[in-house]
Amino acid sequence: MRRVYCDANATTPLLPEVMEAMRPYWMEQFGNASSIHLQGQEARKAVDRARETLARFFNCHEAEVVFNSGGTEGDNTAIFGLVRAGDHLITTSIEHSAVLRAAERMVERGAEATFIAPEPNGLIDPEKIRQAIRPETQLISVMLANNETGVLQPVEEIGRIAAEAGAYFHIDAVQGAGKVPFDVRRFGCHLCSISAHKMHGPKGAGAMYVRRGTPLEPLIVGGSHERRQRAGTENVTGIAGLGKATELAMASLENGTMERVAALRDRLEAGILAIAGTGVNGAGAPRTANTSNIRFEQVEGEALVIALDLKGVAVSGGSACHSGSTEPSHVLMAMGLDKSAAGASLRFSLLKTAMDEDVDHVLRVIPQAVAHLRALAPEVAAARG
């Protein structure tokens, strides 16, 4: 059976070039990057090369790149590293749980937080952020691209608002990195989090842009690694993979790859929308090229995920971090969908390596799967009484 992976926003496979870049640091060049002998120097060179690449990607100075374990650590570091009791934090109700749970933790510790709701199309209105600012506002944290809908947020305008207010600005760019043109100077942020495994790099590796002069308290303390901003022996293998994945991501933004993916996504979306009782969540808003979140009337999303998996198609009902939850998507609920519509929505997110044949297969199997589940719906409802 042909298998088609449409869950790239959850994770992506390593590209062969990334695997090759990582290979030496598992065995032959195993040194600790903090050691001064030859093996340590070889490891340090790998870290330095990756830092140079990330600096080009972020458009920042090399000293402003901090390697870490990924997006969750970066998001946590931004909030726990800047916000204190008595401070005010502004974020949105559609953020990743790494931001939302951290914000809630800070409220428990005596800070205050404002959660801005999106418009029905998933966009955050910058004016609502401006109106929420107080004299004690310390940090504004807004994602670049939503992990469930792909909706791109107006971070440049929000960055200008933060600068006018004298507040620090953090961007969770985990889902936008490698998919849209990237420039932290243009975004106007002080902090920015990315994760390797969302752009064909290894799991457990990530990086953070930390603007020079930002008084960020480290989340992990110990040795003097990463200029005392993140203690712990460097994950040289993961960092090498992140560097190569970032290099390839930059190339894909210049060689038309994302335009090709966008065309595939649009064809997939149009084919699915030909099925009666379907609609796009986030329609009309700018979105990442690979993502489409579609609701199916009279269908349970979880059942459709299973039905498609049996037909060789991997999709998601929402964030991978909540895959075991029976609660509807907090993102879709915040956009105004009721529980039924939110629970009947699926996320299709294409890999950069997706092909026409992948879309063809999905469009062949999904109408039958939807029709079958809709035919069962009255029987299921009756059985539940």
WOJO-V192674 format. One record per residue. N is the residue number from 1. RES is the residue in three letters. PSI is psi in radians with two decimals (* if undefined). OMEGA is omega in whole degrees, 0 to 359 (NA if undefined). Layout:
# WOJO-V192674
N,RES,PSI,OMEGA  N,RES,PSI,OMEGA
This chain:
# WOJO-V192674
1,MET,2.35,176  2,ARG,2.38,176  3,ARG,2.34,181  4,VAL,2.19,182  5,TYR,1.96,179  6,CYS,0.76,181  7,ASP,0.73,184  8,ALA,-0.45,180  9,ASN,-0.28,174  10,ALA,-0.87,175  11,THR,2.91,181  12,THR,2.69,178  13,PRO,2.69,174  14,LEU,2.36,170  15,LEU,2.63,181  16,PRO,-0.65,180  17,GLU,-0.59,178  18,VAL,-0.76,178  19,MET,-0.75,180  20,GLU,-0.65,179  21,ALA,-0.53,182  22,MET,-0.51,191  23,ARG,-0.80,184  24,PRO,-0.48,189  25,TYR,0.00,172  26,TRP,-0.59,186  27,MET,-1.15,189  28,GLU,-0.80,183  29,GLN,1.23,190  30,PHE,0.10,189  31,GLY,2.81,174  32,ASN,2.20,185  33,ALA,-0.17,178  34,SER,-0.08,180  35,SER,2.59,185  36,ILE,-0.10,179  37,HIS,3.14,187  38,LEU,-0.80,181  39,GLN,-0.68,177  40,GLY,-0.69,179  41,GLN,-0.65,178  42,GLU,-0.72,177  43,ALA,-0.70,180  44,ARG,-0.65,178  45,LYS,-0.70,179  46,ALA,-0.75,178  47,VAL,-0.75,181  48,ASP,-0.71,178  49,ARG,-0.76,179  50,ALA,-0.66,180  51,ARG,-0.69,177  52,GLU,-0.75,179  53,THR,-0.80,181  54,LEU,-0.61,178  55,ALA,-0.69,177  56,ARG,-0.70,181  57,PHE,-0.88,180  58,PHE,-0.44,191  59,ASN,1.03,181  60,CYS,3.11,176  61,HIS,2.59,180  62,GLU,-0.57,181  63,ALA,-0.20,181  64,GLU,0.08,179  65,VAL,2.16,179  66,VAL,2.13,178  67,PHE,2.50,180  68,ASN,-2.80,185  69,SER,-0.08,179  70,GLY,-2.93,187  71,GLY,-0.72,181  72,THR,-0.78,179  73,GLU,-0.71,179  74,GLY,-0.80,179  75,ASP,-0.78,178  76,ASN,-0.74,181  77,THR,-0.73,181  78,ALA,-0.76,184  79,ILE,-0.88,181  80,PHE,-0.42,182  81,GLY,-0.26,183  82,LEU,-0.53,188  83,VAL,2.38,180  84,ARG,2.94,175  85,ALA,2.32,182  86,GLY,-0.29,177  87,ASP,2.86,177  88,HIS,2.32,180  89,LEU,2.38,174  90,ILE,2.23,174  91,THR,-2.87,181  92,THR,2.84,182  93,SER,0.02,181  94,ILE,0.26,180  95,GLU,2.87,173  96,HIS,2.67,182  97,SER,-0.41,178  98,ALA,-0.52,176  99,VAL,-0.82,184  100,LEU,-0.80,181  101,ARG,-0.63,178  102,ALA,-0.71,178  103,ALA,-0.74,178  104,GLU,-0.65,178  105,ARG,-0.69,180  106,MET,-0.56,175  107,VAL,-0.71,177  108,GLU,-0.47,182  109,ARG,0.11,174  110,GLY,0.04,175  111,ALA,2.98,174  112,GLU,2.60,182  113,ALA,2.47,174  114,THR,2.24,181  115,PHE,1.92,183  116,ILE,2.23,178  117,ALA,2.60,180  118,PRO,2.95,168  119,GLU,2.93,181  120,PRO,-0.44,179  121,ASN,0.06,177  122,GLY,-0.07,180  123,LEU,2.52,173  124,ILE,2.26,178  125,ASP,2.00,181  126,PRO,-0.51,181  127,GLU,-0.57,178  128,LYS,-0.57,176  129,ILE,-0.75,178  130,ARG,-0.76,182  131,GLN,-0.41,182  132,ALA,-0.21,184  133,ILE,2.40,177  134,ARG,2.95,176  135,PRO,-0.53,183  136,GLU,0.16,179  137,THR,2.06,183  138,GLN,-0.69,188  139,LEU,2.45,170  140,ILE,2.21,181  141,SER,2.03,181  142,VAL,2.35,180  143,MET,2.65,176  144,LEU,-0.85,180  145,ALA,2.35,180  146,ASN,2.39,184  147,ASN,-0.38,182  148,GLU,-0.71,184  149,THR,-0.32,184  150,GLY,0.01,182  151,VAL,2.27,180  152,LEU,2.27,183  153,GLN,2.66,182  154,PRO,1.16,188  155,VAL,-0.52,179  156,GLU,-0.77,179  157,GLU,-0.70,178  158,ILE,-0.65,177  159,GLY,-0.70,178  160,ARG,-0.68,179  161,ILE,-0.74,179  162,ALA,-0.73,180  163,ALA,-0.74,179  164,GLU,-0.61,182  165,ALA,-0.16,183  166,GLY,0.45,179  167,ALA,2.67,174  168,TYR,2.62,184  169,PHE,2.16,178  170,HIS,2.40,176  171,ILE,2.16,168  172,ASP,1.79,184  173,ALA,0.35,185  174,VAL,-0.75,183  175,GLN,-0.21,180  176,GLY,-0.42,184  177,ALA,2.23,179  178,GLY,-0.08,181  179,LYS,-0.43,181  180,VAL,2.74,176  181,PRO,2.42,193  182,PHE,2.27,180  183,ASP,1.83,183  184,VAL,-0.45,177  185,ARG,-0.76,179  186,ARG,-0.65,178  187,PHE,-0.47,180  188,GLY,0.46,183  189,CYS,2.80,174  190,HIS,-0.46,184  191,LEU,2.52,179  192,CYS,2.28,184  193,SER,2.38,173  194,ILE,2.86,181  195,SER,2.36,185  196,ALA,-0.69,190  197,HIS,-0.13,175  198,LYS,-0.17,181  199,MET,0.83,174  200,HIS,0.50,173  201,GLY,-3.05,183  202,PRO,2.64,172  203,LYS,2.62,177  204,GLY,0.20,178  205,ALA,2.44,179  206,GLY,-3.10,180  207,ALA,2.80,180  208,MET,2.36,169  209,TYR,2.23,177  210,VAL,1.86,182  211,ARG,2.39,180  212,ARG,2.36,181  213,GLY,-0.14,178  214,THR,2.12,185  215,PRO,1.16,185  216,LEU,2.16,176  217,GLU,2.24,183  218,PRO,2.50,176  219,LEU,-0.60,181  220,ILE,2.13,182  221,VAL,2.76,181  222,GLY,-1.91,180  223,GLY,-3.03,185  224,SER,0.37,181  225,HIS,2.70,177  226,GLU,0.82,179  227,ARG,0.69,179  228,ARG,0.32,180  229,GLN,-0.28,179  230,ARG,1.72,184  231,ALA,2.74,177  232,GLY,2.48,178  233,THR,2.28,184  234,GLU,2.44,175  235,ASN,1.40,188  236,VAL,-0.76,180  237,THR,-0.84,180  238,GLY,-0.68,180  239,ILE,-0.72,177  240,ALA,-0.71,178  241,GLY,-0.72,177  242,LEU,-0.74,180  243,GLY,-0.80,180  244,LYS,-0.73,179  245,ALA,-0.67,179  246,THR,-0.71,177  247,GLU,-0.80,180  248,LEU,-0.60,178  249,ALA,-0.72,178  250,MET,-0.71,179  251,ALA,-0.67,182  252,SER,-0.42,177  253,LEU,-0.31,183  254,GLU,-0.36,188  255,ASN,0.21,176  256,GLY,0.07,181  257,THR,-0.79,184  258,MET,-0.52,175  259,GLU,-0.68,178  260,ARG,-0.75,179  261,VAL,-0.70,179  262,ALA,-0.68,179  263,ALA,-0.70,177  264,LEU,-0.77,179  265,ARG,-0.76,181  266,ASP,-0.66,178  267,ARG,-0.71,176  268,LEU,-0.80,182  269,GLU,-0.80,180  270,ALA,-0.69,179  271,GLY,-0.71,179  272,ILE,-0.66,181  273,LEU,-0.24,175  274,ALA,-0.29,175  275,ILE,2.25,181  276,ALA,2.58,175  277,GLY,0.58,177  278,THR,2.77,178  279,GLY,2.71,182  280,VAL,2.21,173  281,ASN,2.09,185  282,GLY,0.16,180  283,ALA,2.40,179  284,GLY,-0.23,178  285,ALA,2.66,174  286,PRO,2.40,183  287,ARG,2.80,172  288,THR,2.65,189  289,ALA,-0.39,190  290,ASN,-0.04,194  291,THR,2.36,174  292,SER,2.18,178  293,ASN,2.01,189  294,ILE,2.36,177  295,ARG,2.51,182  296,PHE,1.93,180  297,GLU,2.50,176  298,GLN,0.52,178  299,VAL,2.38,172  300,GLU,2.16,184  301,GLY,-0.75,181  302,GLU,-0.70,179  303,ALA,-0.66,180  304,LEU,-0.62,175  305,VAL,-0.80,181  306,ILE,-0.76,181  307,ALA,-0.73,180  308,LEU,-0.64,178  309,ASP,-0.69,178  310,LEU,-0.37,178  311,LYS,0.20,174  312,GLY,0.31,181  313,VAL,2.12,179  314,ALA,2.03,176  315,VAL,-3.13,183  316,SER,2.66,173  317,GLY,-0.06,181  318,GLY,-2.55,182  319,SER,2.39,178  320,ALA,-0.43,181  321,CYS,-0.22,180  322,HIS,0.46,185  323,SER,-0.43,181  324,GLY,0.06,183  325,SER,2.51,175  326,THR,-0.04,180  327,GLU,2.49,177  328,PRO,2.81,182  329,SER,2.21,177  330,HIS,-0.48,179  331,VAL,-0.89,182  332,LEU,-0.63,177  333,MET,-0.69,179  334,ALA,-0.47,178  335,MET,-0.06,176  336,GLY,0.01,177  337,LEU,2.55,175  338,ASP,3.04,185  339,LYS,-0.65,182  340,SER,-0.83,181  341,ALA,-0.70,179  342,ALA,-0.68,180  343,GLY,-0.21,180  344,ALA,0.34,184  345,SER,2.47,177  346,LEU,2.61,175  347,ARG,2.19,173  348,PHE,2.06,180  349,SER,2.05,188  350,LEU,2.55,172  351,LEU,2.77,175  352,LYS,-0.35,181  353,THR,0.13,181  354,ALA,2.62,182  355,MET,2.91,178  356,ASP,-0.67,181  357,GLU,-0.53,178  358,ASP,-0.82,179  359,VAL,-0.72,179  360,ASP,-0.76,182  361,HIS,-0.78,180  362,VAL,-0.79,182  363,LEU,-0.38,175  364,ARG,-0.70,189  365,VAL,-0.42,189  366,ILE,-0.65,179  367,PRO,-0.73,180  368,GLN,-0.71,180  369,ALA,-0.74,179  370,VAL,-0.79,181  371,ALA,-0.70,180  372,HIS,-0.79,182  373,LEU,-0.62,178  374,ARG,-0.62,178  375,ALA,-0.55,179  376,LEU,-0.33,188  377,ALA,-0.82,179  378,PRO,-0.63,180  379,GLU,-0.70,179  380,VAL,-0.76,180  381,ALA,-0.75,179  382,ALA,-0.70,180  383,ALA,-0.56,181  384,ARG,-0.20,176  385,GLY,*,NA
